[in-house]
Amino acid sequence: MKWRMSFPSRKEVFLVIGLLAVFLVLTAIFVGIRPEHFLMSFFFLLLFFAGIHTRKLAVALLPFIVFAVSYDWMRVYPNYEVNPVDVRGLYGAEKSLFGIQTDGTVLIPCEFFARYHCVLADVLAGIFYLCWVPVPVAFGIWLYARGQRQLYLRFAMVFLFVNLIGFVGYYIYPAAPPWYAMNYGFEVLSDTPGNTAGLGRFDELLGCGIFHSIYGRNANVFAAVPSLHAAYMVVALVYAIVGHCRKWLIAVFAFIMVGIWWTAVYTGHHYIIDVSLGICCALTGCLLFEKGLMRWKAFHRFFERYSRYIA
């Protein structure tokens, strides 16, 4: 009897197996299957069938899984095929608003840091940028493990919601990052690969290929606005405050958040404009979710059923 209770229902088995099969087939056709797709599917199945507690965790992680799949699937129809890519306009706006006078020329902040950088800053930049997704995800799992399931679900769903808002922004306004303008000028080259930019210095200092590996898998080069790198820790900080977490944890999150903002500009991955819009995207997502979606009866019922399932 206990074994039956720990095993998912026939309906759940068919649903999960069917959805994963469809996901893998469509990914193979439209995106191109990679080892990580099989690894993610195997990990989800392992959690789902291992027992009742791990099954709840697997279902709880779905907002993060949907985020990863959504980002990967932007390869199907790139944003530069939807709207024209802005390279010159964003660069010019950054120079006009935040230009730095140096040796008789005006540099954007990213150009300034590309010229003037140091080893300590390069190391710190790499550490900060490695936190951008792992820390929010770890925070969510920590909330889940502590039994704060409703707070976890609010955080996870806002994390996904903010990403979806950002992805829509990518398609409305495709924009090149600073390193693109610095390396290629203002001509749009749609087949440009991802670039580590200033983070390459971190790889060189440590003799590793961490960021080369990450940016080699970049699904979209022309996705600078808004900066979701700048958004994620804002969401984590908001829900750390909402959840009345310890002050030291809130302080650590604030420190990491500001560090990521600085790194985005220091390494040439984002303009200050991008970072500012990323912050706005995060705060807007939190507000719309809490004051809009959660007050919509149909969504609230869905949220309550979801939270009961993973409780």
C-alpha positions in Angstrom: 0.0 0.0 0.0 2.8 2.4 0.9 4.6 1.6 -2.4 1.4 2.4 -4.3 1.0 5.7 -2.5 4.6 6.6 -3.3 4.2 5.8 -7.0 2.6 8.4 -9.3 -0.9 7.6 -10.8 -1.2 6.2 -14.2 -2.5 9.6 -15.5 0.6 11.3 -14.1 2.9 8.8 -15.6 1.4 9.1 -19.1 1.3 12.9 -18.8 5.0 13.2 -17.8 6.3 10.7 -20.2 4.2 12.1 -23.0 5.3 15.7 -22.4 9.0 14.8 -22.1 8.8 12.8 -25.4 7.1 15.8 -27.1 9.7 18.1 -25.7 12.7 16.0 -26.9 11.2 15.4 -30.4 10.4 19.1 -30.9 13.7 20.2 -29.5 15.5 17.8 -31.9 13.6 19.1 -34.9 13.6 22.8 -34.2 16.5 23.5 -31.9 19.0 20.7 -32.1 19.3 18.1 -29.4 22.2 18.4 -27.0 23.4 16.2 -24.1 22.0 18.7 -21.5 18.5 18.1 -22.9 18.8 14.4 -22.1 20.4 15.2 -18.7 17.6 17.5 -17.7 15.0 15.0 -18.8 16.7 12.2 -16.9 17.1 14.3 -13.7 13.4 15.2 -13.8 12.3 11.6 -14.3 14.5 10.5 -11.5 13.0 12.9 -9.1 9.5 12.3 -10.3 9.6 8.5 -9.9 11.9 8.2 -6.9 9.2 8.9 -4.3 6.5 11.2 -3.2 8.8 13.8 -1.7 11.1 14.0 -4.7 8.1 14.0 -7.0 6.8 17.1 -5.2 10.2 18.7 -5.6 10.2 17.9 -9.4 6.9 19.6 -9.8 8.0 22.5 -7.7 11.0 23.0 -9.9 8.9 23.4 -13.1 9.0 27.2 -13.1 12.8 27.1 -13.4 12.6 24.3 -16.0 10.1 26.3 -18.1 12.5 29.3 -17.9 15.4 27.2 -19.2 13.4 25.7 -22.0 11.9 29.0 -23.0 15.4 30.6 -23.2 16.7 27.7 -25.3 13.7 27.8 -27.6 14.4 31.3 -28.6 16.7 29.7 -31.1 13.6 28.6 -33.1 12.7 32.1 -34.2 15.5 34.6 -33.4 14.5 38.1 -32.4 16.6 39.7 -35.1 14.1 38.1 -37.6 11.2 39.8 -36.0 12.4 43.4 -35.6 15.6 45.3 -36.6 18.5 45.2 -34.3 19.6 48.4 -32.6 23.4 48.7 -32.3 24.2 52.4 -32.9 21.2 54.0 -31.1 21.8 52.2 -27.8 25.6 52.9 -28.0 25.0 56.6 -28.7 22.5 56.9 -25.9 24.9 55.3 -23.4 27.7 57.7 -24.5 25.4 60.7 -24.3 24.1 59.8 -20.8 27.1 58.2 -19.2 30.1 59.0 -21.4 33.5 59.4 -19.7 36.0 61.9 -20.9 39.4 60.3 -21.3 42.5 61.5 -23.3 40.4 63.9 -25.4 37.8 61.3 -26.3 34.5 60.2 -24.8 34.2 56.5 -23.9 31.2 54.6 -22.8 31.7 53.0 -19.4 32.3 49.6 -20.9 35.0 51.0 -23.2 36.6 52.7 -20.2 36.7 49.5 -18.2 38.1 47.5 -21.2 41.0 49.9 -21.2 41.4 50.2 -17.4 41.0 47.0 -15.5 42.8 45.0 -12.8 43.2 41.4 -11.7 41.2 41.8 -8.4 38.3 43.3 -10.3 38.5 40.6 -12.9 38.3 37.9 -10.3 35.5 39.5 -8.4 33.6 40.1 -11.7 33.8 36.4 -12.5 32.6 35.4 -9.0 29.7 37.8 -9.1 28.5 36.7 -12.6 28.6 33.0 -11.6 26.0 33.9 -9.0 23.4 35.3 -11.3 21.3 32.1 -11.7 22.7 29.6 -9.0 22.1 31.9 -6.1 18.4 32.6 -6.9 17.8 28.9 -7.6 19.6 27.9 -4.4 17.5 30.5 -2.5 14.3 28.9 -3.9 15.3 25.4 -3.0 16.2 26.6 0.5 12.8 28.1 0.9 11.2 24.9 -0.3 13.4 22.8 2.1 12.4 25.0 5.0 8.7 24.2 4.3 7.9 27.7 3.1 6.2 26.3 0.1 3.8 29.1 -0.8 6.6 31.7 -0.5 8.8 29.4 -2.6 6.1 29.1 -5.3 5.5 32.9 -5.4 9.3 33.5 -5.8 9.7 30.8 -8.4 6.7 31.9 -10.5 7.8 35.6 -10.3 11.3 34.5 -11.4 9.7 32.8 -14.5 7.3 35.8 -15.0 10.2 38.3 -15.0 12.0 36.2 -17.6 9.0 36.0 -19.8 8.6 39.8 -19.7 12.3 40.1 -20.5 12.0 37.7 -23.4 9.1 39.7 -24.8 11.4 42.7 -24.6 14.1 41.0 -26.6 11.7 40.5 -29.5 10.1 44.0 -29.3 13.5 45.6 -29.2 16.5 43.5 -30.3 19.6 45.2 -29.2 23.3 44.4 -29.4 25.4 44.4 -26.2 28.4 46.8 -25.7 31.0 44.2 -26.6 29.3 43.8 -30.0 29.7 47.5 -30.9 33.2 47.5 -29.5 34.3 44.4 -31.6 32.2 44.6 -34.7 31.1 48.2 -35.1 27.5 49.0 -36.0 26.8 46.5 -38.8 24.4 43.8 -37.8 25.9 40.3 -38.3 23.2 37.8 -37.5 25.5 34.8 -37.2 27.7 36.4 -34.6 28.6 33.9 -31.9 28.4 34.6 -28.1 31.4 36.4 -26.6 32.9 36.3 -23.1 33.9 39.9 -23.4 35.6 41.0 -20.2 34.8 37.7 -18.5 37.4 36.1 -20.7 40.0 37.6 -18.4 38.6 35.5 -15.5 39.0 32.4 -17.6 42.5 33.3 -18.5 43.5 34.1 -14.9 42.2 30.7 -13.6 43.3 28.8 -16.7 39.7 27.5 -17.2 36.9 27.8 -19.8 33.9 28.4 -17.6 32.6 31.5 -19.4 33.8 30.3 -22.8 31.5 27.3 -22.2 28.6 29.4 -21.0 28.7 32.0 -23.8 29.4 29.3 -26.4 25.8 28.2 -25.7 24.3 31.6 -25.9 20.9 31.4 -27.5 20.6 35.0 -28.5 23.4 37.6 -29.0 21.0 40.4 -29.6 19.3 40.2 -26.2 20.8 43.1 -24.2 17.6 44.9 -23.3 16.5 44.4 -20.6 19.4 42.9 -18.7 18.0 39.9 -17.0 21.4 39.4 -15.3 20.5 42.6 -13.4 17.0 41.4 -12.6 17.4 38.0 -11.0 19.0 39.1 -7.7 16.4 41.9 -7.4 13.7 39.2 -7.3 15.6 37.1 -4.8 16.2 40.2 -2.6 12.5 41.2 -2.8 11.3 37.8 -1.6 14.1 37.5 1.0 12.6 40.7 2.5 9.0 39.5 2.0 9.9 36.2 3.7 11.5 38.0 6.7 14.8 36.3 6.1 17.7 37.0 8.4 19.3 40.4 8.0 22.7 38.9 7.1 21.2 37.0 4.2 19.4 40.1 2.9 22.7 42.0 3.1 24.5 39.2 1.2 21.9 39.3 -1.5 22.1 43.1 -1.8 25.9 42.8 -2.1 25.7 40.2 -4.8 23.0 42.1 -6.6 25.0 45.3 -6.8 28.1 43.3 -7.7 26.3 41.7 -10.7 25.1 45.2 -11.8 28.7 46.4 -11.7 30.1 43.3 -13.4 27.6 43.6 -16.3 29.0 47.0 -17.2 32.7 46.3 -16.1 32.9 43.3 -18.4 31.2 44.9 -21.4 28.1 42.7 -21.4 25.6 45.4 -20.7 25.1 49.1 -20.9 24.0 51.0 -17.8 20.8 51.5 -19.7 20.3 47.8 -20.0 21.0 47.3 -16.2 18.5 50.0 -15.3 15.8 48.5 -17.5 16.6 45.0 -16.0 15.9 46.4 -12.5 12.7 47.9 -13.7 11.7 44.6 -15.4 12.2 42.8 -12.1 10.3 45.3 -10.0 7.5 45.4 -12.6 7.3 41.6 -12.6 7.0 41.4 -8.8 4.3 44.1 -8.8 2.2 42.7 -11.6 2.4 39.2 -10.1 1.5 40.2 -6.5 -1.0 43.0 -7.3 -2.4 41.6 -10.6 -2.1 37.9 -11.2 -2.6 36.9 -7.5 -5.8 38.9 -7.4 -7.1 37.2 -10.6 -9.5 34.5 -9.3 -8.6 31.9 -12.0 -4.9 32.3 -11.5 -5.3 32.3 -7.7 -7.1 29.0 -7.8 -4.4 27.6 -10.0 -1.7 28.9 -7.5 -3.5 27.3 -4.5 -3.8 23.9 -6.2 -0.2 24.1 -7.2 1.0 25.0 -3.7 -1.2 22.2 -2.2 0.4 19.6 -4.5 3.9 20.5 -3.5 3.1 21.0 0.2 
